[in-house]
Amino acid sequence: MTTDHDIAAAEALCGLTDAQLSLPARIGHGLLLLAALGMTSAIASLWLTEPALPAHTRLAFGAMVPIGAAWVVYAGWVLARRHVLFARHRIVAGRMALLFALIFTGGALAIGLVAGRPAGLVAAVPGVGMIAAAILLLVSAHRRVAALTHRLAMLEARDPSVRR
């Protein structure tokens, strides 16, 4: 049996899914887009125009350009859609952040241990912090998806007309 309260809740949920991306989220993703685009462009131009760069620097730039490009694509995708971010999108961003933090930290450790450069070990320290932050964000995103999935299952159990 459907009550007026259930109908109002369903209409509110539909309104949320049709809503536009909030101003703070647009600004944040716009800043992400600009920062990633600026960083990626600067690194790519150095990588392509400076043949005298040491091999390890060229390798690092070669890793940083696709990482920056991935964030440019992600931010551009979010801004182009202009709809609210769904919980699963946060999982995508969390996985990207974790992967890129692992690449950074692994590279820094390799530079420190294999190449014998202490600066690599120093750079790995904030990398560990980035990994921890990415894991926390990813766990939070997974919990949010689980909570929303549970809520949907409860709504479907109450009213079979609710669809995924």
C-alpha positions, -999 to 999 in steps of 0.1 A, spaced: 0 0 0 14 34 -10 8 64 13 10 101 4 42 102 24 57 75 2 47 93 -30 61 126 -17 94 108 -8 96 92 -43 90 125 -60 117 141 -38 141 114 -48 133 119 -85 139 156 -80 172 150 -65 184 128 -94 173 154 -119 189 183 -100 219 202 -114 254 198 -100 256 222 -70 276 254 -73 303 243 -48 307 210 -67 309 228 -100 336 252 -86 355 223 -71 355 203 -103 363 235 -123 393 240 -101 403 204 -105 400 207 -143 421 239 -144 448 226 -120 450 192 -138 450 208 -172 477 234 -162 499 208 -145 495 183 -174 502 209 -200 533 222 -183 547 187 -176 539 175 -212 556 206 -227 587 201 -207 587 164 -214 584 170 -251 607 200 -256 636 193 -232 656 164 -247 684 169 -221 663 159 -192 677 129 -172 661 96 -179 645 93 -145 629 127 -150 616 118 -184 602 86 -169 585 105 -141 570 130 -165 558 101 -187 539 87 -157 525 121 -146 511 131 -180 485 103 -182 476 108 -145 469 144 -151 450 136 -183 428 112 -164 419 139 -139 412 163 -167 389 138 -184 371 130 -150 365 167 -142 354 175 -177 330 145 -177 315 157 -144 311 193 -156 297 183 -190 270 161 -174 260 189 -149 240 164 -129 244 154 -93 272 129 -86 260 95 -78 277 75 -51 293 51 -76 311 81 -92 328 87 -59 340 51 -61 355 59 -95 373 90 -82 384 71 -51 399 43 -71 417 68 -94 431 86 -63 443 54 -47 459 41 -79 477 74 -86 489 77 -50 502 41 -52 520 49 -84 535 81 -69 546 64 -37 560 34 -55 579 56 -78 593 77 -49 603 45 -31 620 31 -62 639 63 -66 650 63 -30 658 26 -27 670 16 -61 686 48 -73 699 55 -38 685 90 -37 673 101 -2 649 127 -17 628 98 -31 623 84 4 614 119 17 588 122 -12 574 88 -2 563 101 32 535 124 19 527 96 -6 518 73 23 495 101 36 479 103 1 474 66 1 457 67 35 435 96 25 425 78 -7 417 46 12 395 65 36 376 82 8 372 49 -11 359 31 20 335 60 27 323 58 -9 317 21 -7 298 25 26 276 52 10 268 29 -20 260 1 5 237 23 25 219 36 -6 216 0 -20 202 -11 13 177 18 13 166 10 -22 161 -27 -13 139 -15 17 119 7 -7 115 -21 -32 103 -44 -4 77 -19 6 66 -10 -29 74 -33 -58 68 -4 -83 101 11 -72 127 3 -99 164 4 -101 
